[in-house]
Amino acid sequence: MDDVQRPLTGVRIADFTRVLAGPFCTALLGDLGAEVIKIEPPQGDDYRAIGPMKNGASALFTVMNRNKKVSHWT
């Protein structure tokens, strides 16, 4: 789908969501082409520590935050 312009190409979203529903919704927006910037607190998102883990990374966090750029507030 990278060769085809997706419906939300050119839209930028600031993602301050936490816990399942919000990150899932913004992941879908990213799937549709939006640029999603995930803003996390300094200690990181709680879901980074939820299993199952693979190579030290949470599978749940990885799936719910696909297509996102991550930034931390200070």
All heavy atoms as a GROMACS GRO file, in nm:
protein
  565
    1MET      N    1   0.081  -0.119   0.000
    1MET     CA    2   0.000   0.000   0.000
    1MET      C    3   0.086   0.126   0.000
    1MET      O    4   0.036   0.235  -0.015
    1MET     CB    5  -0.093  -0.002   0.120
    1MET     CG    6  -0.195   0.106   0.116
    1MET     SD    7  -0.319   0.078   0.242
    1MET     CE    8  -0.450   0.173   0.173
    2ASP      N    9   0.217   0.114   0.016
    2ASP     CA   10   0.304   0.231   0.019
    2ASP      C   11   0.306   0.306  -0.114
    2ASP      O   12   0.331   0.425  -0.116
    2ASP     CB   13   0.447   0.191   0.058
    2ASP     CG   14   0.456   0.152   0.204
    2ASP    OD1   15   0.372   0.199   0.283
    2ASP    OD2   16   0.545   0.074   0.239
    3ASP      N   17   0.281   0.238  -0.225
    3ASP     CA   18   0.283   0.303  -0.355
    3ASP      C   19   0.155   0.384  -0.381
    3ASP      O   20   0.152   0.467  -0.470
    3ASP     CB   21   0.300   0.200  -0.466
    3ASP     CG   22   0.436   0.132  -0.459
    3ASP    OD1   23   0.527   0.189  -0.396
    3ASP    OD2   24   0.450   0.022  -0.515
    4VAL      N   25   0.052   0.360  -0.303
    4VAL     CA   26  -0.076   0.427  -0.321
    4VAL      C   27  -0.091   0.530  -0.208
    4VAL      O   28  -0.061   0.502  -0.093
    4VAL     CB   29  -0.192   0.325  -0.313
    4VAL    CG1   30  -0.326   0.394  -0.324
    4VAL    CG2   31  -0.176   0.219  -0.420
    5GLN      N   32  -0.139   0.650  -0.242
    5GLN     CA   33  -0.161   0.749  -0.138
    5GLN      C   34  -0.280   0.707  -0.052
    5GLN      O   35  -0.388   0.680  -0.102
    5GLN     CB   36  -0.186   0.887  -0.198
    5GLN     CG   37  -0.193   0.994  -0.092
    5GLN     CD   38  -0.179   1.132  -0.149
    5GLN    OE1   39  -0.141   1.149  -0.262
    5GLN    NE2   40  -0.210   1.231  -0.068
    6ARG      N   41  -0.257   0.700   0.077
    6ARG     CA   42  -0.362   0.660   0.169
    6ARG      C   43  -0.448   0.781   0.208
    6ARG      O   44  -0.403   0.895   0.196
    6ARG     CB   45  -0.300   0.592   0.290
    6ARG     CG   46  -0.231   0.460   0.247
    6ARG     CD   47  -0.163   0.392   0.360
    6ARG     NE   48  -0.032   0.456   0.381
    6ARG     CZ   49   0.049   0.427   0.480
    6ARG    NH1   50   0.015   0.337   0.569
    6ARG    NH2   51   0.164   0.488   0.492
    7PRO      N   52  -0.570   0.759   0.254
    7PRO     CA   53  -0.665   0.868   0.276
    7PRO      C   54  -0.618   0.978   0.372
    7PRO      O   55  -0.656   1.093   0.356
    7PRO     CB   56  -0.788   0.799   0.334
    7PRO     CG   57  -0.774   0.657   0.300
    7PRO     CD   58  -0.629   0.629   0.280
    8LEU      N   59  -0.537   0.946   0.472
    8LEU     CA   60  -0.496   1.046   0.570
    8LEU      C   61  -0.353   1.097   0.550
    8LEU      O   62  -0.297   1.162   0.637
    8LEU     CB   63  -0.513   0.992   0.713
    8LEU     CG   64  -0.657   0.961   0.753
    8LEU    CD1   65  -0.663   0.910   0.896
    8LEU    CD2   66  -0.746   1.082   0.736
    9THR      N   67  -0.295   1.070   0.433
    9THR     CA   68  -0.162   1.121   0.402
    9THR      C   69  -0.163   1.272   0.414
    9THR      O   70  -0.253   1.339   0.364
    9THR     CB   71  -0.119   1.078   0.260
    9THR    OG1   72  -0.114   0.936   0.257
    9THR    CG2   73   0.016   1.134   0.223
   10GLY      N   74  -0.064   1.326   0.487
   10GLY     CA   75  -0.054   1.470   0.505
   10GLY      C   76  -0.116   1.520   0.636
   10GLY      O   77  -0.099   1.635   0.672
   11VAL      N   78  -0.186   1.432   0.708
   11VAL     CA   79  -0.246   1.469   0.836
   11VAL      C   80  -0.149   1.432   0.946
   11VAL      O   81  -0.093   1.322   0.948
   11VAL     CB   82  -0.382   1.395   0.857
   11VAL    CG1   83  -0.437   1.420   0.995
   11VAL    CG2   84  -0.480   1.435   0.749
   12ARG      N   85  -0.126   1.523   1.040
   12ARG     CA   86  -0.036   1.497   1.153
   12ARG      C   87  -0.119   1.490   1.281
   12ARG      O   88  -0.202   1.575   1.307
   12ARG     CB   89   0.068   1.608   1.166
   12ARG     CG   90   0.165   1.584   1.281
   12ARG     CD   91   0.274   1.689   1.285
   12ARG     NE   92   0.356   1.673   1.166
   12ARG     CZ   93   0.417   1.774   1.106
   12ARG    NH1   94   0.406   1.896   1.151
   12ARG    NH2   95   0.492   1.752   0.999
   13ILE      N   96  -0.095   1.386   1.362
   13ILE     CA   97  -0.170   1.362   1.485
   13ILE      C   98  -0.072   1.357   1.602
   13ILE      O   99   0.028   1.286   1.595
   13ILE     CB  100  -0.243   1.226   1.479
   13ILE    CG1  101  -0.320   1.215   1.351
   13ILE    CG2  102  -0.317   1.195   1.606
   13ILE    CD1  103  -0.464   1.207   1.354
   14ALA      N  104  -0.101   1.430   1.709
   14ALA     CA  105  -0.027   1.418   1.835
   14ALA      C  106  -0.103   1.320   1.923
   14ALA      O  107  -0.218   1.343   1.957
   14ALA     CB  108  -0.014   1.553   1.903
   15ASP      N  109  -0.039   1.211   1.958
   15ASP     CA  110  -0.103   1.102   2.032
   15ASP      C  111  -0.058   1.105   2.178
   15ASP      O  112   0.055   1.070   2.210
   15ASP     CB  113  -0.065   0.968   1.967
   15ASP     CG  114  -0.119   0.847   2.041
   15ASP    OD1  115  -0.198   0.865   2.135
   15ASP    OD2  116  -0.082   0.735   2.003
   16PHE      N  117  -0.148   1.149   2.267
   16PHE     CA  118  -0.122   1.150   2.411
   16PHE      C  119  -0.195   1.035   2.480
   16PHE      O  120  -0.208   1.035   2.602
   16PHE     CB  121  -0.168   1.283   2.472
   16PHE     CG  122  -0.085   1.400   2.430
   16PHE    CD1  123  -0.116   1.473   2.317
   16PHE    CD2  124   0.026   1.438   2.505
   16PHE    CE1  125  -0.040   1.582   2.278
   16PHE    CE2  126   0.103   1.547   2.466
   16PHE     CZ  127   0.070   1.619   2.353
   17THR      N  128  -0.246   0.940   2.404
   17THR     CA  129  -0.331   0.834   2.460
   17THR      C  130  -0.249   0.731   2.537
   17THR      O  131  -0.130   0.714   2.516
   17THR     CB  132  -0.410   0.762   2.350
   17THR    OG1  133  -0.318   0.697   2.261
   17THR    CG2  134  -0.496   0.859   2.272
   18ARG      N  135  -0.320   0.661   2.626
   18ARG     CA  136  -0.262   0.552   2.703
   18ARG      C  137  -0.366   0.441   2.709
   18ARG      O  138  -0.484   0.466   2.694
   18ARG     CB  139  -0.234   0.595   2.847
   18ARG     CG  140  -0.150   0.715   2.864
   18ARG     CD  141  -0.130   0.752   3.012
   18ARG     NE  142  -0.090   0.638   3.093
   18ARG     CZ  143  -0.164   0.587   3.189
   18ARG    NH1  144  -0.281   0.635   3.218
   18ARG    NH2  145  -0.122   0.483   3.258
   19VAL      N  146  -0.322   0.324   2.734
   19VAL     CA  147  -0.407   0.207   2.752
   19VAL      C  148  -0.481   0.176   2.621
   19VAL      O  149  -0.496   0.260   2.536
   19VAL     CB  150  -0.503   0.223   2.872
   19VAL    CG1  151  -0.572   0.093   2.904
   19VAL    CG2  152  -0.426   0.269   2.996
   20LEU      N  153  -0.528   0.061   2.607
   20LEU     CA  154  -0.563  -0.004   2.482
   20LEU      C  155  -0.643   0.076   2.379
   20LEU      O  156  -0.602   0.086   2.264
   20LEU     CB  157  -0.639  -0.133   2.515
   20LEU     CG  158  -0.647  -0.237   2.407
   20LEU    CD1  159  -0.511  -0.276   2.357
   20LEU    CD2  160  -0.720  -0.358   2.459
   21ALA      N  161  -0.756   0.133   2.412
   21ALA     CA  162  -0.844   0.194   2.312
   21ALA      C  163  -0.778   0.310   2.237
   21ALA      O  164  -0.786   0.317   2.114
   21ALA     CB  165  -0.973   0.241   2.376
   22GLY      N  166  -0.714   0.402   2.308
   22GLY     CA  167  -0.652   0.518   2.244
   22GLY      C  168  -0.538   0.481   2.151
   22GLY      O  169  -0.537   0.522   2.033
   23PRO      N  170  -0.440   0.404   2.198
   23PRO     CA  171  -0.332   0.364   2.109
   23PRO      C  172  -0.380   0.282   1.988
   23PRO      O  173  -0.325   0.295   1.879
   23PRO     CB  174  -0.240   0.280   2.198
   23PRO     CG  175  -0.262   0.336   2.334
   23PRO     CD  176  -0.409   0.370   2.338
   24PHE      N  177  -0.483   0.200   2.006
   24PHE     CA  178  -0.537   0.124   1.894
   24PHE      C  179  -0.596   0.218   1.789
   24PHE      O  180  -0.572   0.204   1.670
   24PHE     CB  181  -0.643   0.024   1.942
   24PHE     CG  182  -0.704  -0.056   1.830
   24PHE    CD1  183  -0.628  -0.146   1.757
   24PHE    CD2  184  -0.838  -0.040   1.798
   24PHE    CE1  185  -0.685  -0.219   1.653
   24PHE    CE2  186  -0.895  -0.111   1.694
   24PHE     CZ  187  -0.818  -0.202   1.622
   25CYS      N  188  -0.673   0.316   1.835
   25CYS     CA  189  -0.735   0.413   1.743
   25CYS      C  190  -0.629   0.489   1.664
   25CYS      O  191  -0.638   0.502   1.542
   25CYS     CB  192  -0.821   0.509   1.822
   25CYS     SG  193  -0.897   0.637   1.720
   26THR      N  194  -0.526   0.540   1.732
   26THR     CA  195  -0.423   0.617   1.662
   26THR      C  196  -0.338   0.528   1.572
   26THR      O  197  -0.287   0.574   1.470
   26THR     CB  198  -0.337   0.698   1.760
   26THR    OG1  199  -0.283   0.612   1.860
   26THR    CG2  200  -0.418   0.809   1.825
   27ALA      N  201  -0.324   0.399   1.606
   27ALA     CA  202  -0.255   0.306   1.516
   27ALA      C  203  -0.333   0.291   1.386
   27ALA      O  204  -0.275   0.286   1.278
   27ALA     CB  205  -0.235   0.170   1.583
   28LEU      N  206  -0.466   0.285   1.397
   28LEU     CA  207  -0.549   0.276   1.277
   28LEU      C  208  -0.536   0.403   1.192
   28LEU      O  209  -0.531   0.395   1.069
   28LEU     CB  210  -0.695   0.254   1.314
   28LEU     CG  211  -0.729   0.119   1.377
   28LEU    CD1  212  -0.876   0.114   1.417
   28LEU    CD2  213  -0.694   0.004   1.285
   29LEU      N  214  -0.528   0.519   1.257
   29LEU     CA  215  -0.507   0.644   1.182
   29LEU      C  216  -0.374   0.640   1.109
   29LEU      O  217  -0.364   0.684   0.995
   29LEU     CB  218  -0.516   0.763   1.276
   29LEU     CG  219  -0.652   0.787   1.341
   29LEU    CD1  220  -0.642   0.898   1.446
   29LEU    CD2  221  -0.757   0.817   1.238
   30GLY      N  222  -0.272   0.585   1.174
   30GLY     CA  223  -0.142   0.567   1.108
   30GLY      C  224  -0.150   0.470   0.992
   30GLY      O  225  -0.089   0.492   0.888
   31ASP      N  226  -0.228   0.363   1.007
   31ASP     CA  227  -0.249   0.268   0.897
   31ASP      C  228  -0.310   0.337   0.776
   31ASP      O  229  -0.284   0.300   0.662
   31ASP     CB  230  -0.341   0.153   0.940
   31ASP     CG  231  -0.279   0.060   1.043
   31ASP    OD1  232  -0.156   0.063   1.060
   31ASP    OD2  233  -0.356  -0.015   1.105
   32LEU      N  234  -0.391   0.439   0.803
   32LEU     CA  235  -0.459   0.512   0.695
   32LEU      C  236  -0.373   0.626   0.638
   32LEU      O  237  -0.419   0.702   0.555
   32LEU     CB  238  -0.593   0.566   0.745
   32LEU     CG  239  -0.698   0.459   0.772
   32LEU    CD1  240  -0.819   0.519   0.841
   32LEU    CD2  241  -0.738   0.388   0.644
   33GLY      N  242  -0.250   0.638   0.686
   33GLY     CA  243  -0.157   0.732   0.627
   33GLY      C  244  -0.122   0.854   0.710
   33GLY      O  245  -0.037   0.933   0.671
   34ALA      N  246  -0.187   0.875   0.824
   34ALA     CA  247  -0.156   0.990   0.908
   34ALA      C  248  -0.016   0.976   0.968
   34ALA      O  249   0.030   0.865   0.994
   34ALA     CB  250  -0.259   1.005   1.020
   35GLU      N  251   0.050   1.088   0.989
   35GLU     CA  252   0.176   1.089   1.064
   35GLU      C  253   0.137   1.100   1.211
   35GLU      O  254   0.081   1.201   1.253
   35GLU     CB  255   0.261   1.208   1.023
   35GLU     CG  256   0.388   1.219   1.104
   35GLU     CD  257   0.466   1.347   1.077
   35GLU    OE1  258   0.414   1.436   1.007
   35GLU    OE2  259   0.577   1.357   1.128
   36VAL      N  260   0.163   0.996   1.288
   36VAL     CA  261   0.124   0.993   1.428
   36VAL      C  262   0.250   1.006   1.514
   36VAL      O  263   0.344   0.928   1.500
   36VAL     CB  264   0.049   0.863   1.463
   36VAL    CG1  265   0.008   0.863   1.611
   36VAL    CG2  266  -0.074   0.845   1.375
   37ILE      N  267   0.249   1.107   1.602
   37ILE     CA  268   0.360   1.129   1.693
   37ILE      C  269   0.311   1.095   1.832
   37ILE      O  270   0.224   1.163   1.887
   37ILE     CB  271   0.410   1.274   1.685
   37ILE    CG1  272   0.450   1.306   1.542
   37ILE    CG2  273   0.525   1.296   1.783
   37ILE    CD1  274   0.471   1.452   1.513
   38LYS      N  275   0.363   0.987   1.888
   38LYS     CA  276   0.324   0.941   2.022
   38LYS      C  277   0.406   1.017   2.125
   38LYS      O  278   0.528   1.014   2.122
   38LYS     CB  279   0.348   0.792   2.036
   38LYS     CG  280   0.312   0.740   2.175
   38LYS     CD  281   0.317   0.591   2.180
   38LYS     CE  282   0.286   0.538   2.318
   38LYS     NZ  283   0.158   0.582   2.370
   39ILE      N  284   0.338   1.086   2.215
   39ILE     CA  285   0.402   1.162   2.321
   39ILE      C  286   0.390   1.080   2.449
   39ILE      O  287   0.280   1.050   2.494
   39ILE     CB  288   0.336   1.300   2.340
   39ILE    CG1  289   0.320   1.373   2.207
   39ILE    CG2  290   0.413   1.382   2.443
   39ILE    CD1  291   0.448   1.410   2.139
   40GLU      N  292   0.505   1.044   2.507
   40GLU     CA  293   0.506   0.964   2.630
   40GLU      C  294   0.563   1.045   2.744
   40GLU      O  295   0.647   1.133   2.723
   40GLU     CB  296   0.595   0.840   2.612
   40GLU     CG  297   0.545   0.741   2.511
   40GLU     CD  298   0.633   0.616   2.506
   40GLU    OE1  299   0.712   0.593   2.600
   40GLU    OE2  300   0.621   0.544   2.408
   41PRO      N  301   0.522   1.013   2.868
   41PRO     CA  302   0.585   1.076   2.984
   41PRO      C  303   0.731   1.032   2.993
   41PRO      O  304   0.770   0.933   2.929
   41PRO     CB  305   0.502   1.025   3.102
   41PRO     CG  306   0.436   0.902   3.054
   41PRO     CD  307   0.419   0.916   2.906
   42PRO      N  308   0.812   1.102   3.073
   42PRO     CA  309   0.956   1.067   3.081
   42PRO      C  310   0.984   0.921   3.114
   42PRO      O  311   1.080   0.863   3.064
   42PRO     CB  312   1.008   1.159   3.191
   42PRO     CG  313   0.914   1.274   3.191
   42PRO     CD  314   0.780   1.218   3.153
   43GLN      N  315   0.899   0.858   3.196
   43GLN     CA  316   0.923   0.717   3.233
   43GLN      C  317   0.878   0.620   3.125
   43GLN      O  318   0.899   0.501   3.136
   43GLN     CB  319   0.856   0.684   3.367
   43GLN     CG  320   0.705   0.680   3.363
   43GLN     CD  321   0.639   0.816   3.384
   43GLN    OE1  322   0.702   0.920   3.376
   43GLN    NE2  323   0.510   0.814   3.411
   44GLY      N  324   0.816   0.669   3.019
   44GLY     CA  325   0.771   0.583   2.910
   44GLY      C  326   0.629   0.536   2.931
   44GLY      O  327   0.568   0.556   3.036
   45ASP      N  328   0.573   0.471   2.833
   45ASP     CA  329   0.437   0.420   2.836
   45ASP      C  330   0.432   0.294   2.923
   45ASP      O  331   0.522   0.210   2.918
   45ASP     CB  332   0.394   0.386   2.693
   45ASP     CG  333   0.248   0.352   2.681
   45ASP    OD1  334   0.207   0.248   2.736
   45ASP    OD2  335   0.175   0.429   2.616
   46ASP      N  336   0.324   0.281   3.002
   46ASP     CA  337   0.307   0.164   3.089
   46ASP      C  338   0.308   0.033   3.010
   46ASP      O  339   0.353  -0.070   3.060
   46ASP     CB  340   0.175   0.172   3.165
   46ASP     CG  341   0.169   0.290   3.261
   46ASP    OD1  342   0.276   0.338   3.303
   46ASP    OD2  343   0.057   0.334   3.293
   47TYR      N  344   0.259   0.036   2.886
   47TYR     CA  345   0.248  -0.087   2.807
   47TYR      C  346   0.384  -0.140   2.759
   47TYR      O  347   0.391  -0.250   2.708
   47TYR     CB  348   0.156  -0.064   2.687
   47TYR     CG  349   0.012  -0.097   2.717
   47TYR    CD1  350  -0.041  -0.081   2.844
   47TYR    CD2  351  -0.070  -0.144   2.618
   47TYR    CE1  352  -0.172  -0.111   2.871
   47TYR    CE2  353  -0.203  -0.174   2.644
   47TYR     CZ  354  -0.253  -0.158   2.771
   47TYR     OH  355  -0.383  -0.188   2.798
   48ARG      N  356   0.490  -0.065   2.777
   48ARG     CA  357   0.624  -0.115   2.738
   48ARG      C  358   0.666  -0.234   2.824
   48ARG      O  359   0.752  -0.311   2.784
   48ARG     CB  360   0.728  -0.004   2.750
   48ARG     CG  361   0.714   0.102   2.643
   48ARG     CD  362   0.827   0.203   2.655
   48ARG     NE  363   0.820   0.303   2.552
   48ARG     CZ  364   0.874   0.293   2.430
   48ARG    NH1  365   0.937   0.183   2.397
   48ARG    NH2  366   0.864   0.390   2.344
   49ALA      N  367   0.603  -0.251   2.941
   49ALA     CA  368   0.641  -0.359   3.034
   49ALA      C  369   0.541  -0.475   3.035
   49ALA      O  370   0.558  -0.570   3.110
   49ALA     CB  371   0.655  -0.302   3.175
   50ILE      N  372   0.437  -0.470   2.952
   50ILE     CA  373   0.334  -0.574   2.951
   50ILE      C  374   0.374  -0.684   2.852
   50ILE      O  375   0.408  -0.656   2.738
   50ILE     CB  376   0.197  -0.516   2.909
   50ILE    CG1  377   0.156  -0.401   3.001
   50ILE    CG2  378   0.091  -0.623   2.903
   50ILE    CD1  379   0.127  -0.441   3.141
   51GLY      N  380   0.371  -0.809   2.898
   51GLY     CA  381   0.406  -0.921   2.812
   51GLY      C  382   0.294  -0.957   2.716
   51GLY      O  383   0.185  -0.901   2.727
   52PRO      N  384   0.320  -1.043   2.623
   52PRO     CA  385   0.443  -1.119   2.605
   52PRO      C  386   0.555  -1.030   2.549
   52PRO      O  387   0.530  -0.933   2.479
   52PRO     CB  388   0.405  -1.227   2.504
   52PRO     CG  389   0.294  -1.168   2.425
   52PRO     CD  390   0.220  -1.078   2.520
   53MET      N  391   0.677  -1.067   2.584
   53MET     CA  392   0.795  -0.993   2.543
   53MET      C  393   0.870  -1.072   2.435
   53MET      O  394   0.872  -1.194   2.437
   53MET     CB  395   0.888  -0.969   2.661
   53MET     CG  396   0.822  -0.905   2.781
   53MET     SD  397   0.763  -0.739   2.750
   53MET     CE  398   0.906  -0.646   2.789
   54LYS      N  399   0.928  -0.998   2.342
   54LYS     CA  400   1.013  -1.061   2.241
   54LYS      C  401   1.133  -0.969   2.220
   54LYS      O  402   1.116  -0.850   2.190
   54LYS     CB  403   0.939  -1.081   2.110
   54LYS     CG  404   1.026  -1.150   2.006
   54LYS     CD  405   0.948  -1.192   1.885
   54LYS     CE  406   1.044  -1.267   1.792
   54LYS     NZ  407   0.978  -1.314   1.674
   55ASN      N  408   1.251  -1.023   2.238
   55ASN     CA  409   1.376  -0.946   2.225
   55ASN      C  410   1.373  -0.821   2.312
   55ASN      O  411   1.417  -0.714   2.271
   55ASN     CB  412   1.402  -0.909   2.080
   55ASN     CG  413   1.418  -1.030   1.990
   55ASN    OD1  414   1.469  -1.133   2.033
   55ASN    ND2  415   1.374  -1.019   1.867
   56GLY      N  416   1.315  -0.833   2.433
   56GLY     CA  417   1.312  -0.723   2.528
   56GLY      C  418   1.205  -0.619   2.502
   56GLY      O  419   1.199  -0.518   2.572
   57ALA      N  420   1.120  -0.640   2.403
   57ALA     CA  421   1.014  -0.543   2.372
   57ALA      C  422   0.878  -0.608   2.389
   57ALA      O  423   0.859  -0.725   2.359
   57ALA     CB  424   1.030  -0.492   2.229
   58SER      N  425   0.783  -0.529   2.437
   58SER     CA  426   0.646  -0.578   2.455
   58SER      C  427   0.578  -0.593   2.320
   58SER      O  428   0.570  -0.499   2.242
   58SER     CB  429   0.568  -0.479   2.542
   58SER     OG  430   0.430  -0.506   2.533
   59ALA      N  431   0.525  -0.712   2.295
   59ALA     CA  432   0.452  -0.735   2.169
   59ALA      C  433   0.328  -0.647   2.164
   59ALA      O  434   0.295  -0.591   2.059
   59ALA     CB  435   0.415  -0.882   2.157
   60LEU      N  436   0.258  -0.632   2.276
   60LEU     CA  437   0.138  -0.550   2.281
   60LEU      C  438   0.171  -0.404   2.249
   60LEU      O  439   0.104  -0.339   2.169
   60LEU     CB  440   0.071  -0.560   2.418
   60LEU     CG  441  -0.056  -0.478   2.436
   60LEU    CD1  442  -0.164  -0.522   2.339
   60LEU    CD2  443  -0.106  -0.489   2.579
   61PHE      N  444   0.278  -0.351   2.310
   61PHE     CA  445   0.318  -0.213   2.283
   61PHE      C  446   0.354  -0.196   2.136
   61PHE      O  447   0.315  -0.099   2.072
   61PHE     CB  448   0.438  -0.173   2.370
   61PHE     CG  449   0.484  -0.033   2.345
   61PHE    CD1  450   0.424   0.074   2.409
   61PHE    CD2  451   0.587  -0.007   2.256
   61PHE    CE1  452   0.464   0.204   2.384
   61PHE    CE2  453   0.628   0.122   2.230
   61PHE     CZ  454   0.567   0.227   2.295
   62THR      N  455   0.427  -0.292   2.081
   62THR     CA  456   0.470  -0.284   1.942
   62THR      C  457   0.351  -0.281   1.846
   62THR      O  458   0.346  -0.200   1.754
   62THR     CB  459   0.562  -0.403   1.908
   62THR    OG1  460   0.675  -0.400   1.996
   62THR    CG2  461   0.611  -0.397   1.765
   63VAL      N  462   0.252  -0.367   1.870
   63VAL     CA  463   0.135  -0.372   1.782
   63VAL      C  464   0.050  -0.246   1.796
   63VAL      O  465   0.006  -0.188   1.697
   63VAL     CB  466   0.050  -0.497   1.812
   63VAL    CG1  467  -0.084  -0.492   1.743
   63VAL    CG2  468   0.125  -0.622   1.770
   64MET      N  469   0.028  -0.200   1.919
   64MET     CA  470  -0.059  -0.085   1.942
   64MET      C  471   0.006   0.048   1.902
   64MET      O  472  -0.063   0.149   1.891
   64MET     CB  473  -0.100  -0.076   2.089
   64MET     CG  474  -0.196  -0.184   2.132
   64MET     SD  475  -0.351  -0.178   2.041
   64MET     CE  476  -0.350  -0.336   1.963
   65ASN      N  477   0.136   0.048   1.880
   65ASN     CA  478   0.205   0.173   1.846
   65ASN      C  479   0.279   0.165   1.714
   65ASN      O  480   0.373   0.240   1.689
   65ASN     CB  481   0.298   0.212   1.962
   65ASN     CG  482   0.217   0.252   2.083
   65ASN    OD1  483   0.155   0.356   2.085
   65ASN    ND2  484   0.214   0.166   2.182
   66ARG      N  485   0.232   0.078   1.625
   66ARG     CA  486   0.291   0.069   1.492
   66ARG      C  487   0.267   0.200   1.417
   66ARG      O  488   0.172   0.273   1.447
   66ARG     CB  489   0.231  -0.049   1.415
   66ARG     CG  490   0.084  -0.033   1.386
   66ARG     CD  491   0.024  -0.160   1.327
   66ARG     NE  492  -0.118  -0.144   1.300
   66ARG     CZ  493  -0.215  -0.162   1.388
   66ARG    NH1  494  -0.185  -0.198   1.512
   66ARG    NH2  495  -0.341  -0.145   1.354
   67ASN      N  496   0.349   0.229   1.322
   67ASN     CA  497   0.335   0.348   1.237
   67ASN      C  498   0.344   0.479   1.314
   67ASN      O  499   0.292   0.580   1.269
   67ASN     CB  500   0.202   0.347   1.160
   67ASN     CG  501   0.186   0.228   1.070
   67ASN    OD1  502   0.282   0.185   1.007
   67ASN    ND2  503   0.066   0.171   1.064
   68LYS      N  504   0.407   0.480   1.431
   68LYS     CA  505   0.415   0.602   1.511
   68LYS      C  506   0.560   0.642   1.535
   68LYS      O  507   0.648   0.558   1.546
   68LYS     CB  508   0.347   0.584   1.647
   68LYS     CG  509   0.200   0.552   1.639
   68LYS     CD  510   0.140   0.533   1.776
   68LYS     CE  511  -0.004   0.485   1.767
   68LYS     NZ  512  -0.062   0.467   1.901
   69LYS      N  513   0.582   0.772   1.546
   69LYS     CA  514   0.709   0.825   1.591
   69LYS      C  515   0.691   0.849   1.741
   69LYS      O  516   0.584   0.892   1.785
   69LYS     CB  517   0.741   0.956   1.521
   69LYS     CG  518   0.754   0.944   1.372
   69LYS     CD  519   0.774   1.078   1.308
   69LYS     CE  520   0.781   1.064   1.157
   69LYS     NZ  521   0.789   1.194   1.091
   70VAL      N  522   0.793   0.822   1.820
   70VAL     CA  523   0.782   0.837   1.966
   70VAL      C  524   0.865   0.956   2.012
   70VAL      O  525   0.977   0.976   1.968
   70VAL     CB  526   0.829   0.709   2.038
   70VAL    CG1  527   0.826   0.727   2.187
   70VAL    CG2  528   0.742   0.591   1.997
   71SER      N  529   0.805   1.034   2.102
   71SER     CA  530   0.872   1.147   2.164
   71SER      C  531   0.838   1.145   2.312
   71SER      O  532   0.734   1.094   2.351
   71SER     CB  533   0.824   1.277   2.099
   71SER     OG  534   0.890   1.387   2.156
   72HIS      N  535   0.926   1.199   2.395
   72HIS     CA  536   0.901   1.207   2.540
   72HIS      C  537   0.894   1.353   2.581
   72HIS      O  538   0.972   1.433   2.533
   72HIS     CB  539   1.013   1.138   2.619
   72HIS     CG  540   1.014   0.991   2.600
   72HIS    ND1  541   1.084   0.930   2.498
   72HIS    CD2  542   0.955   0.891   2.668
   72HIS    CE1  543   1.067   0.798   2.505
   72HIS    NE2  544   0.988   0.773   2.608
   73TRP      N  545   0.798   1.384   2.668
   73TRP     CA  546   0.797   1.519   2.721
   73TRP      C  547   0.894   1.526   2.838
   73TRP      O  548   0.924   1.426   2.901
   73TRP     CB  549   0.659   1.568   2.757
   73TRP     CG  550   0.596   1.507   2.881
   73TRP    CD1  551   0.639   1.520   3.010
   73TRP    CD2  552   0.477   1.429   2.888
   73TRP    NE1  553   0.557   1.454   3.095
   73TRP    CE2  554   0.455   1.398   3.024
   73TRP    CE3  555   0.386   1.384   2.794
   73TRP    CZ2  556   0.347   1.323   3.067
   73TRP    CZ3  557   0.279   1.310   2.837
   73TRP    CH2  558   0.261   1.280   2.972
   74THR      N  559   0.945   1.643   2.866
   74THR     CA  560   1.039   1.659   2.979
   74THR      C  561   0.990   1.763   3.074
   74THR      O  562   0.906   1.841   3.047
   74THR     CB  563   1.178   1.699   2.928
   74THR    OG1  564   1.167   1.816   2.849
   74THR    CG2  565   1.241   1.589   2.848
   0.00000   0.00000   0.00000
